[in-house]
Amino acid sequence: MEAQTSSGKEEERVWLESLLNKFARDNSVARILEFNLKQAVPEGVNYASIINRAKLTVILHNGQESKLSVIMKKAHEDKEKLETLSAIPIFKSEIKVYNEILRKFETLMNEYEDYNEKLWCNLIGYQNYDLIVLEDLKLTNYVIADRKKRLDLNHSKLVLHSLGRLHALGYILIQKGLLSKEDLPPFYCDISFIVMDRLYKCGLITLSKVIEKYWTPEWKEIGKRLSKEHEVVIEKHKRLFQPQENDFITMCHGDCWTCNMMFKYSPFEENYPISLKFLDFQTTHINVYIFDVLYFLFVSVQPEVRRSNFDQLLSVYQKSLQTALANYGFEDRTPSLKNVQSEAERAEYYGLTCSLVLSPIGAAQQAGDFKIEYLNDENKWMDSLKEDVFNTDLYKSAVQPELRNWFNKGLF
């Protein structure tokens, strides 16, 4: 009887295997009948790549005609922009993340029966090292939020909850010896990268000039102090990124702002986000978790939301990190909320530079407010950011309370 049972199970296994193979083959593409390419994102959403949506009419292997859509992300054709970004292997890095590291994340999730939704889209394929084809998340109702409005409390909580999960997976891979710092390029703030050096210097110099020329008199002293900060900003950054004792090191996204994530919303409650996918792993690196957290908080969150809920948002991140690590047996390695708050205070200067220099780029109102290609030009780099971005009511309301506080604390 046991032999017959075993034999029956084997027959069932073989039958199921062939059934699954047939299903996959029948639903795969046999031929593309039509191919239309359109720009997928407006100017100002992505500075490092060209992103197109390919809409396809195809014939499947089962003979059925079907409509498909994929995202095709490719290197800039503009020589100036291409040269500006040439020092960072952004496409090589992103391909490695999608093709190797995120697949290891999926293996880890499967091994530990973590059935939470993935935090990234599917890689379809790539061409070394200038083209990546990705799943089109729009087909499953994911959309990018309005970068100019920045994110409210519910969006911000979901991002930090998701970031906690992502950081937990990165940490576990490192602990298991499946990921190391050498697997990815260093963060651009941790090296001498002339383009980013010039961006921070240009931003601080231009801001100090705008304060002197246009802001009300009570800001003149702060503007004068800030005018000297461009001389030391790079060295201060590098000191911040030096390893500290007991650092929680993980895989950091590296560019965690509004346009590098997509949200899915509740079908019965308008603008209530229920799911998130991270995009753009071009500057992903191994580092201390807090830099991802502060970058997001000071570049993408509505200022009044960040000010009123700063500790709560840090707590959302810490609880998510702890829960995720516990699912994998690493709960005792989780930084406490006190540790997270202490790290945020230690790295506050990074929050300052993100707020003063990077946040106006993220919320720029007009095309051309930021010219990334100018940063690689010895004669133009000081014109890469227009004065206007530092003199809007939106910018001033976003940075002035923190700016005065940072001045009083002697942070600059």
C-alpha positions in Angstrom: 0.0 0.0 0.0 2.9 2.4 0.9 4.6 1.7 -2.5 1.4 2.5 -4.3 1.0 5.7 -2.3 4.5 6.8 -3.1 4.1 5.9 -6.7 0.9 7.9 -6.9 2.6 10.9 -5.3 5.4 10.7 -7.8 3.0 10.6 -10.7 1.1 13.6 -9.3 4.4 15.5 -8.9 5.4 14.8 -12.5 1.9 15.8 -13.8 1.9 19.0 -11.7 5.4 19.9 -13.0 4.4 19.5 -16.6 1.2 21.5 -16.0 3.2 24.4 -14.5 5.7 24.3 -17.3 2.9 24.3 -19.9 1.2 27.3 -18.1 4.4 29.3 -18.2 5.1 28.4 -21.8 1.5 29.2 -23.0 1.6 32.6 -21.3 5.0 33.6 -22.6 5.5 35.9 -25.6 6.0 34.2 -29.0 6.1 37.4 -31.1 5.8 41.1 -30.9 3.3 42.5 -33.4 3.5 46.2 -32.4 6.0 48.2 -30.4 5.4 51.9 -29.3 7.8 53.8 -27.2 6.9 56.9 -25.1 8.6 58.9 -22.4 7.4 57.5 -19.1 8.2 60.4 -16.7 8.3 64.2 -17.1 11.4 66.3 -16.8 12.6 66.7 -13.2 11.6 63.2 -12.1 14.8 61.5 -13.1 18.1 63.2 -13.8 20.4 60.2 -14.3 18.5 58.2 -17.0 16.1 58.2 -19.9 12.9 56.3 -18.9 10.5 55.1 -21.6 7.4 53.0 -21.5 7.2 50.4 -24.3 3.6 49.4 -25.1 3.4 46.1 -26.9 0.9 44.0 -28.9 2.1 40.4 -28.7 1.1 36.9 -29.6 1.5 34.4 -26.8 2.6 30.8 -27.3 -1.0 29.7 -26.7 -2.0 31.8 -29.8 -3.8 34.5 -27.9 -3.1 38.2 -28.8 -2.4 40.3 -25.7 -1.3 43.9 -24.7 1.8 44.3 -22.6 3.8 47.2 -21.2 7.4 47.3 -19.9 9.7 50.1 -18.7 12.9 50.6 -20.6 15.6 52.6 -18.7 18.6 53.6 -20.7 21.7 55.9 -20.4 21.5 59.5 -21.5 22.2 60.1 -25.1 23.2 63.7 -24.3 27.0 63.8 -24.2 27.2 66.4 -21.5 24.9 64.5 -19.1 26.6 61.2 -19.9 30.0 62.7 -19.2 28.7 64.3 -16.0 27.7 60.9 -14.6 30.6 58.9 -16.0 32.5 58.7 -12.7 29.8 56.6 -11.1 28.9 53.3 -12.7 25.2 53.8 -12.2 23.9 51.3 -14.7 26.5 48.6 -13.8 25.5 49.1 -10.1 21.8 49.0 -10.7 22.0 45.8 -12.9 24.0 44.1 -10.1 21.4 45.1 -7.6 18.5 43.8 -9.6 20.2 40.7 -11.1 22.1 39.5 -8.0 21.3 41.3 -4.7 17.5 41.6 -4.9 17.4 37.9 -6.1 19.3 37.0 -2.9 16.7 39.0 -1.0 13.9 36.9 -2.6 15.7 33.7 -1.8 16.0 34.8 1.8 12.4 35.7 2.0 11.4 32.3 0.5 13.7 30.4 2.9 12.2 32.1 6.0 8.6 32.1 4.6 8.4 35.8 4.5 5.3 36.4 2.4 5.3 40.2 2.6 5.1 41.9 -0.8 8.4 42.6 -2.4 9.7 46.1 -2.2 11.0 46.3 -5.7 9.7 45.5 -9.2 10.8 42.6 -11.4 13.8 42.7 -13.7 13.0 41.5 -17.2 16.4 41.8 -18.6 19.3 44.2 -19.4 22.0 45.1 -21.9 25.5 45.7 -20.4 25.8 48.5 -19.3 23.3 51.0 -20.7 19.8 49.5 -20.8 17.5 47.9 -18.2 14.0 46.5 -18.9 11.7 46.4 -15.9 8.2 45.4 -15.0 5.7 48.3 -15.6 4.3 48.9 -12.1 1.6 51.1 -13.6 -0.2 48.0 -14.8 -0.8 47.0 -11.1 -2.0 50.5 -10.1 1.3 51.9 -8.7 1.9 55.6 -9.3 4.5 58.2 -8.4 3.4 60.8 -5.9 3.7 64.5 -6.7 7.3 65.5 -5.9 6.4 69.2 -5.7 3.9 68.7 -2.9 6.1 66.3 -0.9 4.7 63.5 1.2 2.1 63.6 4.0 2.2 61.5 7.3 0.6 58.3 5.9 3.0 58.2 2.9 6.0 59.0 5.1 5.1 56.2 7.6 4.8 53.7 4.8 8.1 54.7 3.3 10.0 54.4 6.6 8.2 51.1 7.4 9.3 49.8 4.0 12.8 51.2 4.4 13.1 49.3 7.7 12.3 46.0 5.9 14.7 46.8 3.1 17.5 47.6 5.5 16.8 44.4 7.5 17.2 42.2 4.4 20.5 44.0 3.5 21.8 43.5 7.0 21.0 39.8 7.1 22.8 39.2 3.8 25.9 40.9 5.1 25.8 38.9 8.3 25.5 35.7 6.2 28.5 36.6 4.1 26.4 37.0 1.0 27.0 40.7 0.6 29.9 43.0 1.4 30.9 46.6 1.1 33.1 45.7 -1.9 30.2 44.4 -3.9 28.9 48.0 -4.6 30.6 51.3 -5.3 31.0 53.7 -2.3 28.4 56.4 -1.7 29.1 59.6 -3.7 29.3 61.6 -0.4 32.0 59.3 0.8 34.5 59.9 -2.0 35.9 62.8 -4.0 33.3 63.0 -6.7 33.7 66.5 -8.3 30.1 66.6 -9.6 28.6 66.2 -6.1 31.3 68.3 -4.5 30.3 71.1 -6.9 26.6 70.6 -6.3 26.9 71.1 -2.5 29.3 74.0 -2.9 27.1 75.7 -5.6 24.0 75.2 -3.5 25.5 76.7 -0.3 27.2 79.6 -2.2 24.0 80.5 -4.1 21.8 80.2 -1.0 24.1 82.6 1.0 23.9 85.1 -1.9 20.1 84.8 -2.1 19.8 85.4 1.7 22.0 88.5 1.4 20.2 89.9 -1.6 16.5 88.9 -1.0 15.7 87.6 2.4 14.7 90.0 5.2 17.4 91.6 7.4 17.2 89.3 10.3 18.6 86.5 8.2 21.8 88.5 7.1 24.0 87.1 10.0 23.0 83.5 9.2 23.7 84.1 5.5 27.1 85.5 6.3 28.0 82.5 8.4 26.6 80.2 5.7 28.7 81.8 3.0 31.8 80.2 4.4 30.3 76.7 4.7 31.1 75.7 1.1 34.8 75.6 2.1 34.2 72.8 4.6 31.1 70.9 3.5 32.9 68.1 1.7 35.3 67.3 4.6 32.4 67.4 7.1 30.5 64.9 5.0 33.5 62.6 4.8 33.9 62.7 8.6 30.3 61.8 9.0 30.7 58.7 6.8 33.7 57.4 8.7 32.8 54.1 10.5 31.6 54.4 14.1 31.8 51.8 16.8 28.8 49.4 16.7 27.4 50.9 13.5 24.4 49.0 12.0 25.7 48.5 8.4 23.3 47.5 5.7 22.5 48.0 2.0 21.3 51.6 1.6 19.1 52.7 -1.3 21.2 55.8 -1.7 18.6 58.1 -3.3 15.4 57.6 -1.3 13.2 60.5 -2.5 9.7 60.8 -3.8 10.4 60.0 -7.4 12.3 56.8 -6.6 9.3 55.1 -5.2 5.8 54.2 -6.4 2.6 53.8 -4.3 -0.5 51.8 -4.6 -3.6 53.2 -2.9 -6.7 51.9 -1.1 -9.6 51.3 -3.5 -12.1 52.9 -1.0 -10.1 55.7 0.7 -8.6 58.3 -1.6 -4.9 59.0 -1.3 -4.3 56.4 1.4 -1.2 54.4 0.4 -1.2 50.7 1.1 1.8 49.4 -0.7 5.2 50.7 -1.9 7.9 49.8 -4.4 11.4 51.3 -4.4 12.8 52.3 -7.8 16.2 53.4 -9.1 19.0 51.4 -7.4 21.8 53.4 -9.2 23.5 54.8 -6.1 22.8 51.8 -3.8 25.8 51.1 -1.5 26.8 49.6 1.8 26.6 52.1 4.7 25.0 53.1 8.0 21.2 53.1 7.8 20.7 56.6 9.1 21.7 58.3 5.9 18.8 56.8 4.0 16.5 57.8 6.7 17.6 61.5 7.0 17.8 61.9 3.2 14.2 60.9 2.9 13.0 63.0 5.9 14.6 66.2 4.7 14.1 65.9 0.9 10.7 64.3 0.5 8.5 64.8 3.6 6.3 67.9 4.0 8.2 70.1 6.4 5.3 70.5 8.9 4.8 66.8 9.0 8.5 66.2 9.6 8.7 68.8 12.4 5.5 67.6 14.2 6.2 63.9 13.9 10.0 63.5 13.7 10.3 61.0 16.7 7.2 59.2 15.6 8.6 58.6 12.1 11.9 57.4 13.6 9.9 55.0 15.8 8.0 53.6 12.7 11.3 52.9 11.1 12.8 51.3 14.2 9.8 49.1 14.8 9.7 47.9 11.2 13.4 47.1 11.3 13.0 45.2 14.6 10.0 43.2 13.4 11.7 42.2 10.1 14.9 41.2 11.9 12.9 39.2 14.4 11.3 37.2 11.5 14.8 36.2 10.5 16.2 35.5 14.0 18.2 38.7 14.3 16.0 40.7 16.7 18.8 41.1 19.2 20.9 43.1 16.6 18.2 45.8 16.2 19.2 49.3 17.1 17.0 50.6 19.9 14.8 53.7 19.3 17.3 55.6 21.5 20.1 54.5 19.2 18.2 55.6 16.1 17.6 59.0 17.7 21.2 59.3 18.7 22.3 58.5 15.2 19.9 61.0 13.7 21.5 63.6 16.0 25.0 62.6 15.2 24.3 62.8 11.4 22.2 66.0 11.7 24.7 67.9 9.5 23.8 65.6 6.6 20.1 66.5 7.2 21.2 70.1 7.0 22.8 69.8 3.6 20.0 67.6 2.2 17.5 70.2 3.3 19.3 73.3 2.1 20.8 72.0 -1.2 18.9 68.8 -2.3 15.3 69.5 -1.2 14.9 72.5 -3.7 16.0 70.3 -6.5 13.4 67.7 -5.6 10.6 70.3 -5.4 11.8 72.5 -8.4 8.8 74.1 -10.0 10.3 74.8 -13.5 12.1 72.7 -16.0 15.7 74.0 -16.1 15.9 75.1 -12.5 18.6 72.4 -12.1 21.1 71.7 -14.9 23.0 68.5 -13.9 25.2 68.7 -16.9 26.6 72.0 -15.8 28.2 70.4 -12.8 30.9 68.8 -15.0 31.8 72.1 -16.7 34.5 74.2 -15.2 32.9 77.4 -16.5 29.2 76.6 -15.8 29.0 74.7 -12.6 28.1 77.7 -10.5 25.0 78.1 -12.8 23.7 74.6 -12.2 21.1 75.8 -9.6 19.1 78.9 -10.3 18.8 81.5 -7.5 15.0 81.4 -7.8 14.8 77.9 -6.2 16.2 79.4 -2.9 13.8 82.4 -2.8 10.4 80.8 -3.1 7.9 81.0 -0.2 7.8 77.2 -0.4 11.5 76.8 0.1 11.8 79.5 2.8 8.9 77.9 4.8 10.6 74.5 4.4 14.0 75.4 5.7 14.0 78.6 7.8 12.9 77.2 11.2 15.6 74.4 11.0 18.2 76.9 9.5 17.9 79.2 12.6 18.0 76.2 14.9 21.1 74.8 13.2 22.7 78.3 13.4 22.0 78.6 17.1 23.4 75.1 17.7 26.6 76.0 15.8 26.1 73.2 13.2 27.6 75.6 10.6 
